Amino acid sequence: GRAAKPWMLRVQRDRLLDDMLAAFAPVASAKKLFSPTAVTFTSAFGEVEDGDDRGGLTAEMYSLFWAHALRPAAGLFESFRTPSGHALLLPAPLADAASLEAVGKLLLKCVLDDQPISGGLARVVLDFLVFGHEAPSLTEVGPALDALCDCDADLADAWRALVDDPSALCSLAITFDAFDGGAAPAMADVPVSASNVFEAVLHGCRARLLGARRTAFEALRRGFLSVEDL
């Protein structure tokens, strides 16, 4: 059949992040995201760079976009170091929701085009993109502790020890507030025991992984699912 009409993308190198967010923000058609891209780079003075996009310019555009979008200065993501030294990313609590929606569409486009993302999104982010608030890393103790380990390995190890051996709780006399930091005020003063330690740890993991980032997570997922539910 006839080849799909390419999506013409013109981006200025010194404002590439803004140009790409502006290009993806209004996209409301799956057809556009499934179309091949034809990228043209320009200078700050509007001069068009030489080059015919046969895949290389598109790959460079995505690589440059993620390099800029994942920097702390962009305000879109926060980076955490895993025990192995790798950097993993969570949406920043105060990130602009509209920008994250556009990033979600870019994530979808990268999946469709088999384009890599520089750096690594934390497992809870990928989990949330697929399952939303029902993500295993937010609803099941084991996966939640694994996800927390990406951001705070020491805390995850301490809570895992309590899950594995709740008898230690007898001498600690702690309440739910010690785990979720007030995320569930109605239960803040409830003592944690062997019968509810799983629930307390899960509350704590959700508070630290989602908590203040809820709006950012939801914006990213809205963009990711806005035109095509994979």
QUIRA-V729317 format. One record per pair of residues at least 24 apart in sequence whose ideal C-beta (glycine too) atoms are under 6 Angstrom apart, sorted by the first residue. I is the first residue (numbers start at 1). J is the second residue. If there is no record, write none. Layout:
BEGIN
i	j
I	J
I	J
END
This chain:
BEGIN
i	j
4	35
6	36
6	38
7	32
7	35
7	37
8	38
9	37
9	39
10	40
12	42
13	41
14	44
16	64
17	68
17	69
20	65
21	99
21	102
24	102
24	105
24	106
25	102
27	105
30	227
30	228
33	109
33	227
62	115
66	117
66	118
67	118
70	119
80	151
82	150
83	153
88	120
88	122
88	150
89	119
89	121
90	122
91	213
91	216
91	217
91	220
93	212
93	213
95	216
97	219
100	216
100	219
100	220
101	219
101	222
101	223
104	220
104	223
104	224
105	223
107	224
108	224
122	150
123	147
124	209
128	217
129	221
129	224
138	206
141	198
141	201
141	202
144	202
144	205
147	209
148	205
159	201
162	197
163	201
166	194
166	197
169	193
176	200
179	203
179	204
180	204
180	207
181	207
183	207
END
